[in-house]
Amino acid sequence: MIDDLYSAKLLKLAANMPRAGRLPTPDASSEKIAKLCGSRVTVDVVVEGDRVADFAQDVKACALGQASASVLGEHVLGASLAEIEMARDQFRAMLKQGADAPVGRFADLSMLAPVKDYPARHASTLLAFEAAAEAVRRAVERTSPAGAA
């Protein structure tokens, strides 16, 4: 069972995380911490409208958290706030309720389906998507004409 969890593909994703680091002048940032294990993800975003124009992430997490962040980093540019929130919600439902994997640009999260059997790993696996959704929401609120008023 543990071999299903830590597949070669998952470990490769964890080792080769796209968009690692920090942005010098983000529109918004968000940091999320998993209290149980201490994993930490900080996300910086720049948005144009409600879409991600630039993105960086500083990830201090287990291989599962790193793999999730890798999927995010690979596909996040051009994503809308709604897409990121939907992926986060579908991902959470996949882990916590055994629902179908996210669809669309974040469908690669399906490889993390075996994590559902390890509830103690859910928080760290979800961190990157939770931080990204919060950062993009903050950036959209800050940069929209209604938010700037």
N, C-alpha and C positions, 0 to 999 in steps of 0.2 A: 504494500500500500504506500509506503513512504517513497518508493521508487516512482510511483505515479505522480506524487506531489512534486518531487524534485527531478523532473525529466531533464534530459540534455538540452532540449529547446528552451526550457524555462531558465536553466542555469546560464545558457548563452545570452539570453535576454538580460538577465541580471548583471552579467559582466560587461555588457556593451550598451550602457544607457545613453540614449540620445538626449541632447539638450541639457547636459549636466552643467551645473554652475549657477551663477546669479546674473541678473541683468543690471546694468549700471543705472538705468533710469526707468524702472517699471511704472506702469499706471497703477498697479496694485500688487500686493503680495499677501500670502497667507502661509501660516505655519500650523501644522497639525502634528500632534504627538499621540502615540499609542501608549496609554498609561501602563498597560500590563507588561510590555516589553521594552518601552523606551524608544521605539523607532520614532524618527522625526523626519518630516518632509517639509521643506520650504519651497514655495512656488512663486515665481515672479512672472507677470504677464504685461504685455502691451496689447491693447485692443484697438481695432478700427471698427466703429459701430459696435456690434455685439459679437464680433469674431476675433479670434486670437491671431494677432499679427506677429508677435514674438513671445517666446516662452523660454524659461529656464527653471531648473529644479535642482535643489540641493537635497540629496536623499541619504539619510543615515538609517538604514533599515536592513532587515533580513533579506534573504534571497527572494522571498515571495513579494515583499514590498518593493524591492528593486525591479523585479520582473513586471509588476503592475505599472510602476513608474516608467519603465522602458516602453511599454505599449502606449502609454499616454504621450510620452515625448516623441515617439515615432509618428503619431497621427494627429497631434493637437493643433498644428498650424492650420488656420482656416476654419477650425471648429467654432460653432456658435455656442453661446451660453446654454441654450436649450439642449444641444447635442451632448455637451459635457454633463449637464445635470441628468439627462436621460440615461447616459452610459453609467454614471455613478449609481443611480437608482436601480437600474437593471443588474449591475454588478453586485450591489448589496443584496438584491433579491436572489440572485444566483447563489451567493454564498450562504445566506441565512435561511432561505426557503427552498433551495433546490430548483429555482425557476430557470428558464432558458437563459443562455448567455446573451450579453449585449449584442445588438446588431449594428450594422453600419461600420463607420470608420474604426470603431473600437472592438470589433468582433474577435480580435486576437485574444481578448480576455477569456475566451472559452477555455484556453489551456490551463487556466487557474481554477476550473470547476472542482477538481479534487480537494481544494482548500475547504470546501463546504463541510467536510468531515472533521475539520480541525478548528473548532470555534475560537480557540485561543489565538489563532493566526488571522482571524477576520479583520481585526482593527488595523494591523500593520499593512495588510494587503489592500485595504481601502483608502489608506492615507493620501496617496497622490491624487486620486480623483476627488476626494473631499476637499483637499487644499486647492486644487485647480478650479473646482466649481466656485468656491468662496472667493478666490482671487479674481476670477473673471467677473463674477457678480459685482464685486467691489469696484473693479475697473470700469465696467459698463455704467454703474451708478455715478461714478466720479466724472466720466468723460461725456456722458449723454447731456444734451442741452437741459433736460429737466433736472438732472443730477447736479449740474454746474450752477443752477440758479440759487 
